[in-house]
Amino acid sequence: MDRKTAFKYKGKEVILDEGNKGSYVAVLENILADPGKPWRAILRITGVYDYPDFSEELELAPPHLKANDRIECPGQRIKVLKHNFIYGYDESVTKALKVKWDKIQELNENTEIMLSTIQQELRRLHAEHLLFEESYVYYELVEKSGSSYIVDKDKGEILALDGCPFEFEVRSGDEWVPALHLDGTLFEFADGQQIRLKYGSLIRLNKSQFDPYKILINELEHPSLIALERGLQQLGIGHEHSVYCHNSLLLQMMDSFTRDTFSGVNFLSYASEKKQFVVQHHYERTYRKNDDDHTYDRFEFTSDSGERILTTYTTQFSGE
C-alpha cells in the first residue's frame, strides 16, 4: 500500500501480509511517515485472514500474532481489505483453517487427476508396474533347522513362515500372483491351485499389510471375520471406514515368541460422514501343536448416537 492510500485507511481495518506466517486483519492505528523514508504502520491485530503455511516437516504452526497485539511494520506489507471483516479473532482462526482445508482438498483432487493421467500413459507404454514396485518387500525363501523362513533381501531380517498371517505374492510364469502359505514351501492361489517353491525363490509382500488393521483382519478366522463384518454392515459401514486400530494381540505376539496363550482387547474406530463408531474386540487365543486351536472373539459396537451391537464367535466354550 502506498503512503497516500494509507492515510485514507487510518483507523480502519487492513490486511497485514506476513508471508508464510499467514496474513492478519488489523486496525491501522497510526502512520509513521518521516520525510525521505519509507512509511511504516502501527497496527492492532483483530483477526486471522490466511492461516500460516505448513512447515517443511509438515507441522501446522499456530498464528504467531494474537488478538490486540500491536506491531510496527513496513508499509509495503499492508494491503487493502476489500470487504467488512465480520469475525472475532477466535472465529477467524477457525474460518482460516477451513479455507486452508478447502484449498488443500482442491489441490488433492487436481493431483489425483494428474496422477491418473500419468498412470494411464504408463499403462499405454506397458510400464505401469513401475508405480508399485516400492510398495513391496522382497524376500528369499530359505531353510533353517528343518523349517521354512523368508529373509528380507535388503535388511537381512528373517521371518518364520509358519502361522504368518500375510498374503504373499509368488511368481507364476511372468506374473506375480497372490498366494497364501500352507506349509513348508507350499503355497495356494485363490483358485485353489497349489505351487511348491524351491529354496532360493523370491516372494514378495505388499507393505500395506503391515498396517495393524489389515494384520488384524488377516489374523481373524473366517467365522470371526464374518461376525465383525455383520456388525459393521448393521451400522451401515465397512472396512473402508476404519480410521484407527490398536492391535494389542499383535503387540503381545511380537513381545513373546514362546507364549501360546493370548487374551486382551483390541480397540477399533470407524467414521462415516455423519457418525463415529468404536469397536471393542475381546479375544482369546490358545495355539496347540497336537490339537485344534482355541479361538474366541467378541465384538462390541457402539455408535456416537448410542446404538450398540454385539457379535461373537468361539471354537469352544469360553469363560466370558
N, C-alpha and C positions, 0 to 999 in steps of 0.2 A: 504494500500500500504506500502511495506517495504521501508526502507531508501535507499537501493541500487537502487531499481526501480525508486524512486522519483527523483534521480539525472538525470536519463535518460529523465524524462518528464519536467525538469525545463525549463521554457519559453514556454511550450506547454499547451494545454487545457486538463483539467482533470475533474472528477465529484466529487463534494462535497456532501456527504450524510448527510442531516440534519434530518433524521428520518421522523416523521410525519409532519415536517415543509417543506417537499419536498426535492428535490435534485437539484443541480445547476451546470452549466458548468462554469468553471473558469480557468484563466491562473495561473499556478503555478509559481509565480514570484520569490519566494525565499524559501530556506530551512534552518530552524534553527536546527542544528544537534550538540548540545552540547554533549560532551563525557559522557557516562553513563546515559543519559536521553533520553526518547522517542522523536523522531524528531517531529518538528512542521512545518506547512506550512503557508506561506503568499500568499494569493490568491486575484485575482481581478475578480469579477463576470462579466460574459459575457452573460449568458442566464439561462433559467429555463429548467431543464431536466425532472423532475417529479413534478407535481403540488402538493401543500400541501394537506393533508388529511382533510376531514370534521371534525369539532369539535364534541363533544358529543351532542351538541344541534343542530347538522346538519347544522351548519353555514359554509360557504365557505370562509376561510380566504385567503387574497392575499399573494403572496410570500413575505417573510419578508426581502429578500436580493434583492437589485435593481442593475441596470446596473452600473458597475465600482465601486461598493462597495468593499472595501478592508477588509479582515478578516484574523485573525490568528486562526488556529485550529489544533487539534491533527492530526498527520499523518494517524492514522487508519481510519479517516473519508474520506480519499481520495481514489478514485477508478480510474482505467484506463478508458479513453474514447476511445472506440474501433473503432470509425469512425469519420470522419470530421463533425464538427457541423457547419451547413451552415446558421443558422438563427441568426438574430439580436435579442436583448433582447425582444422587444415588440412582435415580431412574435413568439418567442419561448414560450412566455406565452400562446398565443392562441393555439399553437400546443400541449402544455402540457395539456391544458384544453380538447382539442379534444381527446387526448389519454385517459384521465380520463373518459370522456363520454363513449368511446368505452368499457373500462373495466367494468364500471358500467352497461352498456347495456348488455354485455355478462353475467355478474353476474345475472342481472334481468331475462334474458332468462333461465339461468340454474335454478334459483329459481322457475320460473313458471313450469319448468319440474318436479322439486322435489315436489312442492305443488300439481301438478296434480296427481302425483303418490300417495301421501298421501291421496288425496281426493278419488281416485279410491279404495284404500284399505279400507277407512272408509265406502264407499258405499257398498263394499263387506260385511262389518261387520254390515250393516244396521244402521250406526251411522253417516251418512253424515250430518244430521241436526245439529250436534254439531258445525260445522263450521260457521253456520249462526245465531246462537241464539243471539250473541251480536250485530247483525245488527238491532235488533228490539227494539222498546219501547213498553212496555205492559201497557194497560190502563184498568180501570174498568168502566163499563157503570153505570152512576148514574143519578138520577132525582133531580132537584132543581128548585123550583118555577114553576113547570109545564113544564120545558124544560129538554131536554136530554143533558148531559155533559159526558165527559170522564176524568178520573183522572189518572195521571201518578202514577203507583204503587210504584216507587222508590222515586220520588221527591215530590209527593203530588201536582203537578201542575194540574190545571183544565183547560179544553179546551172545548169551545162550539162546538157542532156538526153541528148546522145549518150553512149552507154555507161553511163548511170545504171542501177544495179542494182535500184533500188527499184520496188515495186509501188505505183502511184498509184491514186487514185480519181477518176473523172470523172463529170460529170452526164449522166445518160441519163434523159430525162423528168423525173420528180420525185424520182429516187433517185440516190445516189452508188454507182457500180458500179466494182469493182476492174478495172484495166486496165494493161497493160504498154506502155511506149513503144516504137514500132517505128522511126520516122524522122520528122524534122521535127515536124509537128503530128499525125501519125498514131499512134493507139493501138489496142490489140487487147484485146477482152474474153476471158474464159476459154473461151467457146464458139466462139472463132474469128472472131466478128463484129468488124469494124473501124469506127472512127469517126475522122473528121478534124476537129479542133477549130480554132476561129478564134483568132487572136492577140487577147489580152484576156480569153480564157476563164479561169475559175478551175479549178484542180485541187487536190487535197489529198493529204497523205501522213500515214499513221499514224506517230506518234512512236516507236512500239515498234520500227520498222525501223531506227532509229538505233543499236540495240543491236549491238555488234560481232559477236556470234554470228549474228544474223539477217542482217547485212550479208554475212558470210562465206558463209552458206547461199545467199543470193541471187546471189552472185558466181559460185559454182560452176556449171560446165556440167552438164547433166543426167547424163551418164555419171559425172562426178566425184561428184556428189551421191549417185548410186546406190552408188558404191564406198564412200563414208562410211557410208551407211545400212546397207549389207551388213555391215560390220564391227560397227556398233552392235548390229544385230539378233543377230549371233552371240554377243555378250556379254550379250544379254538386256536392253538399254537402248535409249532413243530420244532424240530431240532434247529432250524434256521433262525429261530428267535432266541437262541442261547446267547447270553451276554457274559456269564461268569460261571466258573466251575472250581470249587475247592475239592480236589480229589484226594481225600485222606487215605483211601485204600492204596493208591499209587505211592503215596509218601511212605506208608508202612512197609510196602513191599520193597521199596528202594532202600529203606533203612535196615532191613534184615533179610538176608537170603537163607537163613536157617529156620525161620518160623514156618509153620504150615497152617496156622490158625490166625485169622484176622477178623476184627469187628470194629464198627465205628459208624460215623455218619458223614456222608458227602453233602455239601451244600451247593445247590444249583440255582441260578436265577435266569429268568427269561423276561423278555419285554416285547410287547406289541406297540402299535401306535397309541393305544389308549390305556393299556393296563400293564402292571408289573406282576410277576409271579415268582414265588420261591418254592423250591422243592427240597425237602429233606429226604435223603436216600439212606435209610438204615440198612446195613449189610452185615452178613456173617459169611465167612469163608473158611472151610476146612478142606485142605488138599490131602488126599490119601493115595499112597502108592499102589496098594493092592485092593482098593475098594473104591466105590463111587464117591466123588467129591460131595461135600455138603454145601449147598448154596441157599442163602436166604436174602431176599430183597424186599424192602417195604418202601414205597414212595408216598410221601405226604405232600400234597399240592395245596398251596394257599395263594389266592389272588389278592390284590390290594383292595378289592371290593368285599372281601370276606368269604368268598366261595372256597370250599375245601373239598378235596377228593383224596381217597386212599386206595392204592392198589398194592397187591402183594404177590410174590412168587417165592416158593420154597421147595427144595427137593425132599424135605422131610420135616417132621415137627420141630418147631423152634421154641425156645423159652419165651420169646416175645409173642 
